[in-house]
Amino acid sequence: MNDISRLILVSFLFILTVSACSIPGAGSPTNSGGGEASTSVLRSGVDTDAGRRDTLTIYAAASLTEAFSDLGMKFEATNPGVKVEFSFAGSQVLRTQLEQGAKADIFASADHVNMDWLVSEDLIEVDSYQDFVTNHLVAILPPENPGGVQGLGDLARPGLMVVLADKSVPAGNYARQVLANLSDDTALGADYAAEVLRNVVSYETDVRQVVTKVELGEADAGIVYASDAVAAIGLITLDIPDKYNVTAQYPIAILASSHNPELARAFIEYVTSPEGIAIMSRWGFSPEQKP
């Protein structure tokens, strides 16, 4: 074979090799829709695309701050790819924001009144509406107790500085109910509620601000939820007898405008699970008593 023939043969073999490498299946495998990039993961009932973060937005009463923050971190840990974002405030403030078009997936209220308003405006998925925990009230004092408060009767003492949540706030409404109930105690007298209210130096827009005023020594006493007393380490607590106390029921529901109702439902299932209720109990809440 001469040089020209040898050159033609080498060129022909090179062309055959290049053509074979370009045939589908002859080289590296192609991703035609069944590859890794198109797979989904299913964790705790939540279906999320791999590599994508799903955000769950929750509007919750201020008194739920610590408990829900705890629950949120644990829910994220068991559902990689999920981010839980909270907005905590007075239930009435959150309700107004939602009425004005704020977007969220879940609303957890400290009373039925604000939740029911949203139901009447078709902003709630009614089938998701349920009570999940209860709370009750206590009186709190600064660690140094500058007012020298020894019992509930001292809240009516002239000159004592008391702070309450505003009556538009669930905690403020409940506090007035408790004061009215305590006025039935003959040891305190029928004027007890009026006398305590005369000592109020400020009305706050959520219960956590009441706690802050007492912590800072800007008030001698306040009335808050038992869960707030658990979260505020160092404050002195005065229990209110059960016969005069109130039971605050906390409802939770999915918002009709939720962008991810499946994820919202999974979070509510977690909150109402034995593990979720155990966490809520550690923060001072009580399980909802089922009929």
Secondary structure, DSSP 8 states (H G I E B T S, - for coil): --HHHHHHHHHHHHHHHHHHHTSTTTSS---SSSSGGG-EEEETTEEEETT--EEEEEEEEGGGHHHHHHHHHHHHHHSTTEEEEEEEE-HHHHHHHHHTT---SEEE-SSHHHHHHHHHTT-B-GGG-EEEEEE-EEEEE-TT-TT---SGGGGGSTT--EEEE-TTSHHHHHHHHHHHHHTT-TTT-TTHHHHHHHTEEEEESSHHHHHHHHHTTS-SEEEEEHHHHHHSTT-EEEE--TTT---EEEEEEEBTT-S-HHHHHHHHHHHTSHHHHHHHHHTT-EE----
